[in-house]
Amino acid sequence: MKKSTLLSPAEAGVCSLLAPVAAVDQGIISRAVLTTPGLRITLFHFAAGQELSEHTSKARALVQILSGRCDFSVNGVVHALQPGDLLHLPPGAPHAVQAPENFSMLLTQFTDVAG
């Protein structure tokens, strides 16, 4: 049976965020790392030339660049991000991303689960 996420929400575990990825010659590959109520962590690998058009999210997000470089637009301001950079996106902030080269990022999304 295939695991739906790299880490189980029910137990402690370890996964490599820098493990090699099958050839990303084209497109975008995403892999769920951990999903719980109010939290979603996703690993993304972008091939050079790929992009996500401007969109918004209800979640607060942190984007951590793991490898390569990208241009991340937030509210119309372009940020040239590189490995080690951490970008905060408040809920509702319009954003888009372009990959001038292959890059990987970790996206952590938080939503308010208080009722």
C-alpha positions as CSV (number, residue, x, y, z in Angstrom):
1,M,0.0,0.0,0.0
2,K,1.4,3.4,-1.0
3,K,1.8,6.0,1.7
4,S,-0.1,9.2,1.0
5,T,2.5,11.3,2.8
6,L,6.2,11.0,3.5
7,L,5.6,11.3,7.2
8,S,2.7,9.8,9.3
9,P,0.7,12.3,11.4
10,A,0.4,9.5,14.0
11,E,4.0,8.8,14.7
12,A,7.5,10.2,14.8
13,G,9.5,9.9,11.6
14,V,12.2,11.2,9.3
15,C,12.3,11.9,5.6
16,S,15.0,13.4,3.4
17,L,14.0,16.7,1.8
18,L,17.2,16.6,-0.3
19,A,16.8,13.1,-1.7
20,P,17.3,12.9,-5.5
21,V,14.2,13.2,-7.5
22,A,13.4,11.3,-10.7
23,A,14.3,13.4,-13.7
24,V,12.3,16.6,-13.6
25,D,12.9,17.6,-17.3
26,Q,9.5,19.2,-17.6
27,G,6.7,20.1,-15.3
28,I,6.3,20.4,-11.5
29,I,6.4,17.4,-9.1
30,S,4.8,17.8,-5.7
31,R,4.9,15.3,-2.8
32,A,2.9,15.6,0.4
33,V,5.2,15.5,3.4
34,L,2.7,15.8,6.2
35,T,-1.0,16.6,6.4
36,T,-3.0,17.2,9.6
37,P,-5.9,19.4,10.4
38,G,-4.6,23.0,10.1
39,L,-1.2,22.0,8.7
40,R,0.0,20.9,5.2
41,I,3.6,20.5,4.3
42,T,4.4,19.9,0.6
43,L,7.7,19.3,-1.2
44,F,7.9,20.8,-4.7
45,H,10.4,20.3,-7.6
46,F,10.1,22.6,-10.6
47,A,11.8,22.1,-13.9
48,A,13.5,25.1,-15.5
49,G,10.9,27.3,-17.3
50,Q,7.9,26.2,-15.3
51,E,5.7,28.6,-13.5
52,L,2.6,28.9,-11.4
53,S,0.3,31.8,-12.3
54,E,-0.8,34.3,-9.8
55,H,-3.2,32.9,-7.2
56,T,-4.2,33.3,-3.5
57,S,-4.6,31.0,-0.6
58,K,-6.7,31.2,2.6
59,A,-3.7,29.6,4.5
60,R,-0.7,31.4,6.0
61,A,2.3,29.9,4.2
62,L,6.1,29.7,4.6
63,V,8.2,28.9,1.5
64,Q,11.7,27.5,2.0
65,I,14.0,27.2,-1.0
66,L,16.0,24.0,-0.8
67,S,17.9,24.0,-4.1
68,G,18.2,26.1,-7.2
69,R,16.7,29.6,-7.7
70,C,13.3,31.0,-8.4
71,D,11.5,34.3,-8.9
72,F,8.6,34.6,-6.4
73,S,6.1,37.4,-6.9
74,V,4.1,38.6,-3.9
75,N,1.6,41.5,-4.3
76,G,3.4,42.4,-7.5
77,V,6.9,42.5,-5.9
78,V,9.4,40.0,-7.3
79,H,11.7,38.3,-4.9
80,A,14.7,36.4,-6.3
81,L,15.0,33.5,-3.9
82,Q,17.9,31.1,-3.4
83,P,18.7,28.1,-1.2
84,G,18.2,28.9,2.5
85,D,15.7,31.7,1.9
86,L,12.4,31.7,3.7
87,L,9.4,33.6,2.4
88,H,6.3,34.4,4.5
89,L,2.9,34.6,2.7
90,P,0.0,36.0,4.7
91,P,-3.4,34.6,4.0
92,G,-4.9,36.1,0.8
93,A,-1.6,37.5,-0.6
94,P,-1.6,37.2,-4.4
95,H,1.5,35.3,-5.4
96,A,3.1,33.6,-8.4
97,V,6.4,31.7,-9.0
98,Q,8.7,31.3,-12.0
99,A,11.6,28.8,-12.3
100,P,14.5,30.2,-14.4
101,E,16.3,27.0,-13.4
102,N,15.4,23.7,-11.7
103,F,14.6,24.3,-8.1
104,S,13.0,22.7,-5.0
105,M,11.0,24.2,-2.2
106,L,9.2,23.2,0.9
107,L,5.8,24.8,1.3
108,T,4.3,24.8,4.8
109,Q,0.7,26.0,5.0
110,F,-1.2,26.8,8.3
111,T,-4.9,27.3,8.7
112,D,-6.8,28.3,11.8
113,V,-8.6,25.2,13.1
114,A,-10.0,27.0,16.1
115,G,-13.8,27.0,16.0
